[in-house]
Amino acid sequence: MLARAPDDVPGAGARRIGLTGAPGAGKSTLAGHLALHRARGGHRMGVLAVDPSSPKSGGAILGDRIRMDDLAGSPDLYIRSIGSRSTSDGLSDNLPEMLDLMDAHGFDEVLLETVGVGQAEYAARAQVDTLLLVLLPESGDVVQAMKAGIMEMADLFVVNKCDLAGAQKMATDIQRIAAVSRREAGTWQPRVLLASSSKPETIEALSQAIDAHQAWLASSPRQAQLRQARARYRLRRVVERLAAHAIAALPAPVFDTSMPRQLAHVIEALQHSASDTTETTP
């Protein structure tokens, strides 16, 4: 696993845009239209849509790809649905490696759609440059239930399906909540936008807001912080996977021993994994 990880990915990779929000908020349709719009501007676009995997079978329906397939094709638009597999943070086991490969293959931008709402914002925040929180006009109760930290994670708030009643009120409520959220001086001030897949002008406005945030980020120390957070996340996910494999391979009698002995067996297995990786990596 580690031996296959690309070590020579250029420092300047694809710009990463994340979309997260509650199920049913229309993230997939919005992501598809946004990607198609930006691809028409000459960008080579990739879309990674994470679908929830069954905790029993491990399978995933991958319905996001089915919904996006209805969009008009573009030679510069690549769409891939991936199962969340064993993760519980709204992302996928091998997401960091997939993002690195898209950097290596010359994509200009990658749109990442996460599963659900909750812990997903915290995990996705480190993986993307610009994070969009997608909400519906009737999401008032959801917003009220959100922790302040989640509201502070988003760079752009998008009230989707804005042709429905209550959209403007929802946008006003979000602006009010965002205004009282604690942010350090000189940091990005989140914008609230209305969007609808049936209104191209709202997709254009959203795309311009993303460009504005990307321009701000390019001159901000925040970019270096994001790179470090991504490296930490990737290392943690690798260690978690290796530890899970090591525990699953332990013989049954080990679990009748003391916890320090069990831990020693796992650490020994991790050391063997690290040694094997060192020997197989050119």
Buried (B, 14 or more C-beta within 10 A) or exposed (E): EBEEBEEEBEEEBBBBBBBBBBEEBBBBBBBBBBBBBBBEEEBBBBBBBBBBBEEEEEEBEBEBBEBBEEBEEBEBBBBBBBBBBEBEBBBBBBBBBBBBBBBBEEBBBBBBBBBBBBBBBBBBBBBBBBBBBBBBBEBBEBBEEBEEEBBBBBBBBBBBBBBEEBBEEBBEBBEEBBEEEEEEEEEBEBBBBBBBBEBEEBBEBBBEBBBBBBEBBEEBEBEEEBEEEBEEBBEEBBEEBBBEEBBEEEEEEBEEEEEEEBEEBBEEBBEEBEEEBEEEEE
